[in-house]
């Protein structure tokens, strides 16, 4: 007597994707931080002018 019955065939499809280099990720992170800080500075300048 089997406790588990066959439930079908499972297939796994693996797709190889290129992993971005760490320098690319680091560069994008720095650009994102700069953009965030610039937008905050602009908001501060606008609020101080009013």
N, CA, C and O atoms as a Maestro MAE file, in Angstrom:
{
 s_m_m2io_version
 :::
 2.0.0
}

f_m_ct {
 s_m_title
 :::
 protein
 m_atom[200] {
  # First column is atom index #
  i_m_mmod_type
  r_m_x_coord
  r_m_y_coord
  r_m_z_coord
  i_m_residue_number
  s_m_chain_name
  s_m_pdb_residue_name
  s_m_pdb_atom_name
  i_m_atomic_number
  :::
  1 25 0.846 -1.195 0.000 1 A "UNK " " N  " 7
  2 3 0.000 0.000 0.000 1 A "UNK " " CA " 6
  3 2 0.887 1.252 0.000 1 A "UNK " " C  " 6
  4 15 1.788 1.392 0.827 1 A "UNK " " O  " 8
  5 25 0.616 2.140 -0.928 2 A "UNK " " N  " 7
  6 3 1.379 3.384 -1.034 2 A "UNK " " CA " 6
  7 2 0.619 4.511 -0.347 2 A "UNK " " C  " 6
  8 15 -0.581 4.684 -0.559 2 A "UNK " " O  " 8
  9 25 1.328 5.273 0.474 3 A "UNK " " N  " 7
  10 3 0.705 6.415 1.136 3 A "UNK " " CA " 6
  11 2 0.513 7.583 0.173 3 A "UNK " " C  " 6
  12 15 -0.453 8.338 0.277 3 A "UNK " " O  " 8
  13 25 1.459 7.719 -0.772 4 A "UNK " " N  " 7
  14 3 1.402 8.831 -1.713 4 A "UNK " " CA " 6
  15 2 1.156 8.293 -3.106 4 A "UNK " " C  " 6
  16 15 1.832 7.367 -3.554 4 A "UNK " " O  " 8
  17 25 0.187 8.877 -3.787 5 A "UNK " " N  " 7
  18 3 -0.087 8.482 -5.166 5 A "UNK " " CA " 6
  19 2 0.666 9.426 -6.100 5 A "UNK " " C  " 6
  20 15 1.019 10.543 -5.724 5 A "UNK " " O  " 8
  21 25 0.901 8.959 -7.312 6 A "UNK " " N  " 7
  22 3 1.537 9.821 -8.302 6 A "UNK " " CA " 6
  23 2 0.571 10.938 -8.663 6 A "UNK " " C  " 6
  24 15 -0.598 10.683 -8.949 6 A "UNK " " O  " 8
  25 25 1.047 12.152 -8.650 7 A "UNK " " N  " 7
  26 3 0.169 13.282 -8.908 7 A "UNK " " CA " 6
  27 2 0.468 13.967 -10.234 7 A "UNK " " C  " 6
  28 15 -0.087 15.028 -10.519 7 A "UNK " " O  " 8
  29 25 1.323 13.386 -11.037 8 A "UNK " " N  " 7
  30 3 1.607 13.982 -12.334 8 A "UNK " " CA " 6
  31 2 3.091 14.168 -12.551 8 A "UNK " " C  " 6
  32 15 3.917 13.747 -11.742 8 A "UNK " " O  " 8
  33 25 3.409 14.805 -13.656 9 A "UNK " " N  " 7
  34 3 4.805 15.046 -14.026 9 A "UNK " " CA " 6
  35 2 5.096 16.526 -13.825 9 A "UNK " " C  " 6
  36 15 4.360 17.389 -14.305 9 A "UNK " " O  " 8
  37 25 6.160 16.801 -13.123 10 A "UNK " " N  " 7
  38 3 6.573 18.179 -12.888 10 A "UNK " " CA " 6
  39 2 7.834 18.452 -13.697 10 A "UNK " " C  " 6
  40 15 8.795 17.683 -13.649 10 A "UNK " " O  " 8
  41 25 7.820 19.537 -14.429 11 A "UNK " " N  " 7
  42 3 9.002 19.897 -15.206 11 A "UNK " " CA " 6
  43 2 9.470 21.275 -14.768 11 A "UNK " " C  " 6
  44 15 8.666 22.168 -14.504 11 A "UNK " " O  " 8
  45 25 10.765 21.427 -14.697 12 A "UNK " " N  " 7
  46 3 11.368 22.701 -14.309 12 A "UNK " " CA " 6
  47 2 12.120 23.264 -15.501 12 A "UNK " " C  " 6
  48 15 12.991 22.599 -16.062 12 A "UNK " " O  " 8
  49 25 11.793 24.470 -15.882 13 A "UNK " " N  " 7
  50 3 12.490 25.140 -16.974 13 A "UNK " " CA " 6
  51 2 13.403 26.197 -16.373 13 A "UNK " " C  " 6
  52 15 12.942 27.141 -15.732 13 A "UNK " " O  " 8
  53 25 14.690 26.029 -16.585 14 A "UNK " " N  " 7
  54 3 15.659 26.980 -16.068 14 A "UNK " " CA " 6
  55 2 16.102 27.899 -17.189 14 A "UNK " " C  " 6
  56 15 16.462 27.452 -18.277 14 A "UNK " " O  " 8
  57 25 16.069 29.184 -16.906 15 A "UNK " " N  " 7
  58 3 16.497 30.177 -17.881 15 A "UNK " " CA " 6
  59 2 17.689 30.921 -17.307 15 A "UNK " " C  " 6
  60 15 17.625 31.471 -16.207 15 A "UNK " " O  " 8
  61 25 18.769 30.930 -18.060 16 A "UNK " " N  " 7
  62 3 19.973 31.600 -17.585 16 A "UNK " " CA " 6
  63 2 19.871 33.076 -17.915 16 A "UNK " " C  " 6
  64 15 19.740 33.461 -19.076 16 A "UNK " " O  " 8
  65 25 19.935 33.896 -16.877 17 A "UNK " " N  " 7
  66 3 19.879 35.339 -17.074 17 A "UNK " " CA " 6
  67 2 21.209 35.933 -16.650 17 A "UNK " " C  " 6
  68 15 21.868 35.438 -15.735 17 A "UNK " " O  " 8
  69 25 21.582 36.986 -17.322 18 A "UNK " " N  " 7
  70 3 22.847 37.628 -16.978 18 A "UNK " " CA " 6
  71 2 22.660 38.440 -15.696 18 A "UNK " " C  " 6
  72 15 21.694 39.189 -15.551 18 A "UNK " " O  " 8
  73 25 23.581 38.278 -14.798 19 A "UNK " " N  " 7
  74 3 23.535 39.009 -13.536 19 A "UNK " " CA " 6
  75 2 24.337 40.292 -13.711 19 A "UNK " " C  " 6
  76 15 25.488 40.240 -14.144 19 A "UNK " " O  " 8
  77 25 23.752 41.444 -13.382 20 A "UNK " " N  " 7
  78 3 24.502 42.698 -13.537 20 A "UNK " " CA " 6
  79 2 25.718 42.727 -12.612 20 A "UNK " " C  " 6
  80 15 25.693 42.188 -11.505 20 A "UNK " " O  " 8
  81 25 26.749 43.351 -13.082 21 A "UNK " " N  " 7
  82 3 27.972 43.427 -12.277 21 A "UNK " " CA " 6
  83 2 27.727 44.293 -11.051 21 A "UNK " " C  " 6
  84 15 26.859 45.166 -11.046 21 A "UNK " " O  " 8
  85 25 28.505 44.035 -10.022 22 A "UNK " " N  " 7
  86 3 28.326 44.781 -8.777 22 A "UNK " " CA " 6
  87 2 28.591 46.273 -8.979 22 A "UNK " " C  " 6
  88 15 27.979 47.110 -8.315 22 A "UNK " " O  " 8
  89 25 29.497 46.602 -9.889 23 A "UNK " " N  " 7
  90 3 29.775 48.020 -10.127 23 A "UNK " " CA " 6
  91 2 28.565 48.712 -10.744 23 A "UNK " " C  " 6
  92 15 28.310 49.883 -10.465 23 A "UNK " " O  " 8
  93 25 27.821 47.995 -11.580 24 A "UNK " " N  " 7
  94 3 26.616 48.571 -12.186 24 A "UNK " " CA " 6
  95 2 25.571 48.830 -11.116 24 A "UNK " " C  " 6
  96 15 24.955 49.895 -11.094 24 A "UNK " " O  " 8
  97 25 25.368 47.866 -10.230 25 A "UNK " " N  " 7
  98 3 24.390 48.018 -9.157 25 A "UNK " " CA " 6
  99 2 24.803 49.157 -8.234 25 A "UNK " " C  " 6
  100 15 23.967 49.954 -7.811 25 A "UNK " " O  " 8
  101 25 26.081 49.230 -7.927 26 A "UNK " " N  " 7
  102 3 26.579 50.290 -7.057 26 A "UNK " " CA " 6
  103 2 26.377 51.661 -7.708 26 A "UNK " " C  " 6
  104 15 25.972 52.615 -7.045 26 A "UNK " " O  " 8
  105 25 26.660 51.751 -8.997 27 A "UNK " " N  " 7
  106 3 26.480 53.010 -9.711 27 A "UNK " " CA " 6
  107 2 25.032 53.453 -9.730 27 A "UNK " " C  " 6
  108 15 24.734 54.632 -9.540 27 A "UNK " " O  " 8
  109 25 24.121 52.502 -9.961 28 A "UNK " " N  " 7
  110 3 22.704 52.843 -9.964 28 A "UNK " " CA " 6
  111 2 22.248 53.287 -8.578 28 A "UNK " " C  " 6
  112 15 21.417 54.187 -8.453 28 A "UNK " " O  " 8
  113 25 22.787 52.663 -7.549 29 A "UNK " " N  " 7
  114 3 22.437 53.051 -6.185 29 A "UNK " " CA " 6
  115 2 22.891 54.459 -5.869 29 A "UNK " " C  " 6
  116 15 22.159 55.227 -5.244 29 A "UNK " " O  " 8
  117 25 24.095 54.805 -6.298 30 A "UNK " " N  " 7
  118 3 24.627 56.152 -6.051 30 A "UNK " " CA " 6
  119 2 23.805 57.189 -6.811 30 A "UNK " " C  " 6
  120 15 23.494 58.252 -6.275 30 A "UNK " " O  " 8
  121 25 23.454 56.883 -8.053 31 A "UNK " " N  " 7
  122 3 22.637 57.811 -8.845 31 A "UNK " " CA " 6
  123 2 21.274 57.997 -8.189 31 A "UNK " " C  " 6
  124 15 20.746 59.109 -8.155 31 A "UNK " " O  " 8
  125 25 20.705 56.915 -7.668 32 A "UNK " " N  " 7
  126 3 19.415 57.009 -6.990 32 A "UNK " " CA " 6
  127 2 19.488 57.870 -5.747 32 A "UNK " " C  " 6
  128 15 18.597 58.679 -5.490 32 A "UNK " " O  " 8
  129 25 20.559 57.697 -4.969 33 A "UNK " " N  " 7
  130 3 20.723 58.511 -3.758 33 A "UNK " " CA " 6
  131 2 20.911 59.994 -4.098 33 A "UNK " " C  " 6
  132 15 20.380 60.869 -3.414 33 A "UNK " " O  " 8
  133 25 21.667 60.261 -5.154 34 A "UNK " " N  " 7
  134 3 21.856 61.650 -5.570 34 A "UNK " " CA " 6
  135 2 20.543 62.277 -6.004 34 A "UNK " " C  " 6
  136 15 20.251 63.419 -5.649 34 A "UNK " " O  " 8
  137 25 19.754 61.542 -6.764 35 A "UNK " " N  " 7
  138 3 18.469 62.065 -7.227 35 A "UNK " " CA " 6
  139 2 17.544 62.326 -6.043 35 A "UNK " " C  " 6
  140 15 16.834 63.331 -6.014 35 A "UNK " " O  " 8
  141 25 17.555 61.428 -5.076 36 A "UNK " " N  " 7
  142 3 16.712 61.600 -3.885 36 A "UNK " " CA " 6
  143 2 17.142 62.829 -3.092 36 A "UNK " " C  " 6
  144 15 16.298 63.614 -2.657 36 A "UNK " " O  " 8
  145 25 18.436 62.999 -2.904 37 A "UNK " " N  " 7
  146 3 18.910 64.145 -2.128 37 A "UNK " " CA " 6
  147 2 18.651 65.456 -2.870 37 A "UNK " " C  " 6
  148 15 18.346 66.473 -2.247 37 A "UNK " " O  " 8
  149 25 18.770 65.435 -4.198 38 A "UNK " " N  " 7
  150 3 18.480 66.653 -4.973 38 A "UNK " " CA " 6
  151 2 17.015 67.035 -4.866 38 A "UNK " " C  " 6
  152 15 16.689 68.214 -4.726 38 A "UNK " " O  " 8
  153 25 16.127 66.048 -4.930 39 A "UNK " " N  " 7
  154 3 14.701 66.368 -4.834 39 A "UNK " " CA " 6
  155 2 14.362 66.907 -3.443 39 A "UNK " " C  " 6
  156 15 13.506 67.781 -3.307 39 A "UNK " " O  " 8
  157 25 15.024 66.396 -2.424 40 A "UNK " " N  " 7
  158 3 14.785 66.901 -1.065 40 A "UNK " " CA " 6
  159 2 15.304 68.336 -0.929 40 A "UNK " " C  " 6
  160 15 14.671 69.170 -0.282 40 A "UNK " " O  " 8
  161 25 16.455 68.618 -1.540 41 A "UNK " " N  " 7
  162 3 16.994 69.976 -1.481 41 A "UNK " " CA " 6
  163 2 16.060 70.961 -2.183 41 A "UNK " " C  " 6
  164 15 15.851 72.074 -1.701 41 A "UNK " " O  " 8
  165 25 15.504 70.554 -3.313 42 A "UNK " " N  " 7
  166 3 14.591 71.433 -4.031 42 A "UNK " " CA " 6
  167 2 13.348 71.712 -3.200 42 A "UNK " " C  " 6
  168 15 12.854 72.839 -3.182 42 A "UNK " " O  " 8
  169 25 12.841 70.699 -2.513 43 A "UNK " " N  " 7
  170 3 11.660 70.896 -1.659 43 A "UNK " " CA " 6
  171 2 11.982 71.860 -0.521 43 A "UNK " " C  " 6
  172 15 11.170 72.717 -0.174 43 A "UNK " " O  " 8
  173 25 13.191 71.710 0.063 44 A "UNK " " N  " 7
  174 3 13.585 72.600 1.151 44 A "UNK " " CA " 6
  175 2 13.708 74.031 0.658 44 A "UNK " " C  " 6
  176 15 13.271 74.965 1.330 44 A "UNK " " O  " 8
  177 25 14.302 74.202 -0.512 45 A "UNK " " N  " 7
  178 3 14.464 75.552 -1.066 45 A "UNK " " CA " 6
  179 2 13.123 76.192 -1.358 45 A "UNK " " C  " 6
  180 15 12.937 77.381 -1.100 45 A "UNK " " O  " 8
  181 25 12.190 75.431 -1.888 46 A "UNK " " N  " 7
  182 3 10.872 75.971 -2.201 46 A "UNK " " CA " 6
  183 2 10.125 76.374 -0.932 46 A "UNK " " C  " 6
  184 15 9.461 77.410 -0.898 46 A "UNK " " O  " 8
  185 25 10.236 75.553 0.107 47 A "UNK " " N  " 7
  186 3 9.515 75.867 1.329 47 A "UNK " " CA " 6
  187 2 10.150 77.059 2.058 47 A "UNK " " C  " 6
  188 15 9.452 77.795 2.756 47 A "UNK " " O  " 8
  189 25 11.449 77.251 1.904 48 A "UNK " " N  " 7
  190 3 12.085 78.378 2.579 48 A "UNK " " CA " 6
  191 2 11.812 79.703 1.841 48 A "UNK " " C  " 6
  192 15 11.862 80.774 2.445 48 A "UNK " " O  " 8
  193 25 11.528 79.622 0.549 49 A "UNK " " N  " 7
  194 3 11.222 80.821 -0.209 49 A "UNK " " CA " 6
  195 2 9.837 81.344 0.112 49 A "UNK " " C  " 6
  196 15 9.604 82.549 0.023 49 A "UNK " " O  " 8
  197 25 8.917 80.480 0.481 50 A "UNK " " N  " 7
  198 3 7.530 80.877 0.752 50 A "UNK " " CA " 6
  199 2 7.360 81.451 2.132 50 A "UNK " " C  " 6
  200 15 6.252 81.831 2.511 50 A "UNK " " O  " 8
  :::
 }
 m_bond[199] {
  # First column is bond index #
  i_m_from
  i_m_to
  i_m_order
  :::
  1 1 2 1
  2 2 3 1
  3 3 4 2
  4 3 5 1
  5 5 6 1
  6 6 7 1
  7 7 8 2
  8 7 9 1
  9 9 10 1
  10 10 11 1
  11 11 12 2
  12 11 13 1
  13 13 14 1
  14 14 15 1
  15 15 16 2
  16 15 17 1
  17 17 18 1
  18 18 19 1
  19 19 20 2
  20 19 21 1
  21 21 22 1
  22 22 23 1
  23 23 24 2
  24 23 25 1
  25 25 26 1
  26 26 27 1
  27 27 28 2
  28 27 29 1
  29 29 30 1
  30 30 31 1
  31 31 32 2
  32 31 33 1
  33 33 34 1
  34 34 35 1
  35 35 36 2
  36 35 37 1
  37 37 38 1
  38 38 39 1
  39 39 40 2
  40 39 41 1
  41 41 42 1
  42 42 43 1
  43 43 44 2
  44 43 45 1
  45 45 46 1
  46 46 47 1
  47 47 48 2
  48 47 49 1
  49 49 50 1
  50 50 51 1
  51 51 52 2
  52 51 53 1
  53 53 54 1
  54 54 55 1
  55 55 56 2
  56 55 57 1
  57 57 58 1
  58 58 59 1
  59 59 60 2
  60 59 61 1
  61 61 62 1
  62 62 63 1
  63 63 64 2
  64 63 65 1
  65 65 66 1
  66 66 67 1
  67 67 68 2
  68 67 69 1
  69 69 70 1
  70 70 71 1
  71 71 72 2
  72 71 73 1
  73 73 74 1
  74 74 75 1
  75 75 76 2
  76 75 77 1
  77 77 78 1
  78 78 79 1
  79 79 80 2
  80 79 81 1
  81 81 82 1
  82 82 83 1
  83 83 84 2
  84 83 85 1
  85 85 86 1
  86 86 87 1
  87 87 88 2
  88 87 89 1
  89 89 90 1
  90 90 91 1
  91 91 92 2
  92 91 93 1
  93 93 94 1
  94 94 95 1
  95 95 96 2
  96 95 97 1
  97 97 98 1
  98 98 99 1
  99 99 100 2
  100 99 101 1
  101 101 102 1
  102 102 103 1
  103 103 104 2
  104 103 105 1
  105 105 106 1
  106 106 107 1
  107 107 108 2
  108 107 109 1
  109 109 110 1
  110 110 111 1
  111 111 112 2
  112 111 113 1
  113 113 114 1
  114 114 115 1
  115 115 116 2
  116 115 117 1
  117 117 118 1
  118 118 119 1
  119 119 120 2
  120 119 121 1
  121 121 122 1
  122 122 123 1
  123 123 124 2
  124 123 125 1
  125 125 126 1
  126 126 127 1
  127 127 128 2
  128 127 129 1
  129 129 130 1
  130 130 131 1
  131 131 132 2
  132 131 133 1
  133 133 134 1
  134 134 135 1
  135 135 136 2
  136 135 137 1
  137 137 138 1
  138 138 139 1
  139 139 140 2
  140 139 141 1
  141 141 142 1
  142 142 143 1
  143 143 144 2
  144 143 145 1
  145 145 146 1
  146 146 147 1
  147 147 148 2
  148 147 149 1
  149 149 150 1
  150 150 151 1
  151 151 152 2
  152 151 153 1
  153 153 154 1
  154 154 155 1
  155 155 156 2
  156 155 157 1
  157 157 158 1
  158 158 159 1
  159 159 160 2
  160 159 161 1
  161 161 162 1
  162 162 163 1
  163 163 164 2
  164 163 165 1
  165 165 166 1
  166 166 167 1
  167 167 168 2
  168 167 169 1
  169 169 170 1
  170 170 171 1
  171 171 172 2
  172 171 173 1
  173 173 174 1
  174 174 175 1
  175 175 176 2
  176 175 177 1
  177 177 178 1
  178 178 179 1
  179 179 180 2
  180 179 181 1
  181 181 182 1
  182 182 183 1
  183 183 184 2
  184 183 185 1
  185 185 186 1
  186 186 187 1
  187 187 188 2
  188 187 189 1
  189 189 190 1
  190 190 191 1
  191 191 192 2
  192 191 193 1
  193 193 194 1
  194 194 195 1
  195 195 196 2
  196 195 197 1
  197 197 198 1
  198 198 199 1
  199 199 200 2
  :::
 }
}
